[in-house]
């Protein structure tokens, strides 16, 4: 008799908004997923409010650093030069990093 489980008032959905009917691990998974999505939205809004002309200069400087590193390490690497597809991807990456993507109006 003591080994039988009984349903109590705590074993079902609660009478309120946002109640989750299911296992606790599923509820936590859904809650974490929603929290991460909300965090992404908040972060994007915060970042957009802090973007100014120096942000673009900083991003361009970082792109130039990556471009220099890419050219120094991969452009003349034998594995890249021996594979046409890899060489094309390398050239495309270099072109994208060196392209004029910085807006003039900022």
C-alpha positions as a Python dict, from the first residue, in 0.01 Angstrom:
ca = {
    (1, 'X'): (0, 0, 0),
    (2, 'X'): (285, 240, 79),
    (3, 'X'): (452, 174, -258),
    (4, 'X'): (158, 300, -459),
    (5, 'X'): (185, 659, -577),
    (6, 'X'): (-104, 893, -521),
    (7, 'X'): (-194, 1193, -729),
    (8, 'X'): (-200, 1507, -523),
    (9, 'X'): (-296, 1863, -606),
    (10, 'X'): (69, 1921, -704),
    (11, 'X'): (87, 1652, -972),
    (12, 'X'): (-93, 1828, -1257),
    (13, 'X'): (-108, 2156, -1436),
    (14, 'X'): (-137, 2457, -1210),
    (15, 'X'): (-430, 2694, -1241),
    (16, 'X'): (-257, 2998, -1375),
    (17, 'X'): (-97, 3145, -1682),
    (18, 'X'): (211, 2982, -1820),
    (19, 'X'): (158, 2645, -1656),
    (20, 'X'): (327, 2352, -1827),
    (21, 'X'): (160, 2013, -1833),
    (22, 'X'): (431, 1756, -1869),
    (23, 'X'): (759, 1634, -1729),
    (24, 'X'): (985, 1877, -1544),
    (25, 'X'): (1279, 1816, -1780),
    (26, 'X'): (1059, 1906, -2079),
    (27, 'X'): (934, 2218, -1903),
    (28, 'X'): (1291, 2324, -1823),
    (29, 'X'): (1397, 2258, -2181),
    (30, 'X'): (1116, 2476, -2315),
    (31, 'X'): (1187, 2745, -2057),
    (32, 'X'): (1557, 2752, -2143),
    (33, 'X'): (1482, 2766, -2515),
    (34, 'X'): (1244, 3060, -2465),
    (35, 'X'): (1492, 3238, -2237),
    (36, 'X'): (1769, 3203, -2498),
    (37, 'X'): (1541, 3338, -2774),
    (38, 'X'): (1440, 3633, -2557),
    (39, 'X'): (1805, 3695, -2474),
    (40, 'X'): (1900, 3704, -2842),
    (41, 'X'): (1630, 3963, -2911),
    (42, 'X'): (1736, 4178, -2615),
    (43, 'X'): (2103, 4154, -2715),
    (44, 'X'): (2028, 4253, -3074),
    (45, 'X'): (1828, 4554, -2957),
    (46, 'X'): (2105, 4656, -2717),
    (47, 'X'): (2376, 4618, -2982),
    (48, 'X'): (2177, 4820, -3234),
    (49, 'X'): (2146, 5104, -2985),
    (50, 'X'): (2527, 5115, -2939),
    (51, 'X'): (2631, 5106, -3307),
    (52, 'X'): (2797, 5423, -3429),
    (53, 'X'): (3064, 5522, -3681),
    (54, 'X'): (3346, 5392, -3463),
    (55, 'X'): (3175, 5050, -3455),
    (56, 'X'): (3210, 5025, -3831),
    (57, 'X'): (3574, 5131, -3820),
    (58, 'X'): (3641, 4871, -3552),
    (59, 'X'): (3470, 4599, -3758),
    (60, 'X'): (3665, 4701, -4068),
    (61, 'X'): (3991, 4686, -3871),
    (62, 'X'): (3906, 4335, -3752),
    (63, 'X'): (3820, 4230, -4107),
    (64, 'X'): (4157, 4361, -4224),
    (65, 'X'): (4334, 4159, -3954),
    (66, 'X'): (4148, 3844, -4062),
    (67, 'X'): (4223, 3919, -4427),
    (68, 'X'): (4593, 3954, -4353),
    (69, 'X'): (4593, 3629, -4155),
    (70, 'X'): (4403, 3447, -4432),
    (71, 'X'): (4641, 3570, -4700),
    (72, 'X'): (4949, 3482, -4493),
    (73, 'X'): (4838, 3133, -4394),
    (74, 'X'): (4617, 2992, -4670),
    (75, 'X'): (4666, 3174, -4997),
    (76, 'X'): (4990, 2993, -5088),
    (77, 'X'): (4936, 2675, -4887),
    (78, 'X'): (5008, 2363, -5099),
    (79, 'X'): (4682, 2193, -4997),
    (80, 'X'): (4482, 2496, -5112),
    (81, 'X'): (4677, 2534, -5435),
    (82, 'X'): (4635, 2165, -5523),
    (83, 'X'): (4253, 2171, -5498),
    (84, 'X'): (4061, 2395, -5739),
    (85, 'X'): (3753, 2411, -5518),
    (86, 'X'): (3954, 2503, -5207),
    (87, 'X'): (4144, 2765, -5403),
    (88, 'X'): (3819, 2916, -5531),
    (89, 'X'): (3678, 2928, -5176),
    (90, 'X'): (3998, 3090, -5050),
    (91, 'X'): (3985, 3357, -5321),
    (92, 'X'): (3614, 3418, -5248),
    (93, 'X'): (3686, 3460, -4876),
    (94, 'X'): (3968, 3705, -4950),
    (95, 'X'): (3745, 3899, -5189),
    (96, 'X'): (3461, 3915, -4934),
    (97, 'X'): (3688, 4038, -4655),
    (98, 'X'): (3854, 4299, -4874),
    (99, 'X'): (3532, 4422, -5036),
    (100, 'X'): (3393, 4769, -4971),
    (101, 'X'): (3124, 4665, -4722),
    (102, 'X'): (3167, 4962, -4491),
    (103, 'X'): (2877, 5203, -4545),
    (104, 'X'): (2982, 5555, -4650),
    (105, 'X'): (2698, 5721, -4461),
    (106, 'X'): (2807, 5607, -4113),
}
